[in-house]
Amino acid sequence: MNVTVWNEFRHEKKHDAVKEIYPDGIHSVIAAALAEHGYDVKTATLDEPEHGLTEDVLNNTDVLLWWGHLAHEEVDDAIVEKVQKRVWEGMGLIVLHSAHFSKIFKKLMGTGCDLKWREANERERLWVVDPSHPIADGIGEYIELDEEEMYGEHFDIPAPDELIFLSWFQGGEVFRSGATFKRGNGKIFYFRPGHETHPTYHNKQIQQVIANGVKWAAPTKRDYPVYGNAKPIEKLEGYKED
């Protein structure tokens, strides 16, 4: 399976606290973890030509992971359109943390995708609310993170097809932190934890969830449906082809 990890790669260049945790970028840590799980992984970043998401890269990507925060508006609308088309055609999409506000996620959801947030280094407990789901494979009743950014409800997304993780935060909020959606032939998994000033993506359980998500989001082995004017399958008296 061919996986592409996309990241803005801006925080790691601008902020020493982030650079200390992810010296080679968040995308590099995620890519290395997925490679350990046996995936063929490449990376792409915002400042590369075409944001690293050329036609060739997208056409040869089975699952795309997306992390963004500082520069959502800098993502070219033409690239967003191409990614959306590939999702419709069957490419899986894993949307991570603050990419809830990315152009591609909002376009696919059709809602504002806004939420409450707070940076207070508080404990997060991600409860598994669908223990039979393959994305939760190998995970206990919950994942506990000592320090994370808080995201709180209401999360302005459509009702998920499946809810896998529900987060509780030390300040009292809860959040739908692991949710799946289907668009066209494609499968989408939104996974909340991963603020840039915390070492969340070094956590083995978080890495396991992401690897499980990639496996779940892999394209099905079927053709994209044919739309538009259709010839009848059975013979129709009086039918004339346009």
Disulfide bonds with the S-S distance in Angstrom:
none
